[in-house]
Amino acid sequence: MNNEVTKVIEKFKEVKNILKDFSNKDEAIEYLVNETKLSKEDCSTAYDIIMKIESIEEE
């Protein structure tokens, strides 16, 4: 796998570990909105992708 892609996946895993500490998806999305200043819709999409990253990597 490309070195840059590997770095991005590792960063996503770090973010996933942070997001898993929230009690629910809505709280995690609010955290992403506050940290990134992106829309709630964008953060919700990012959340879904990040939470699936390990299952994608295993395929």
Secondary structure, DSSP 8 states (H G I E B T S, - for coil): --HHHHHHHHHHHHHHHHHTTSSSHHHHHHHHHHHH---HHHHHHHHHHHHHHHHHHH-
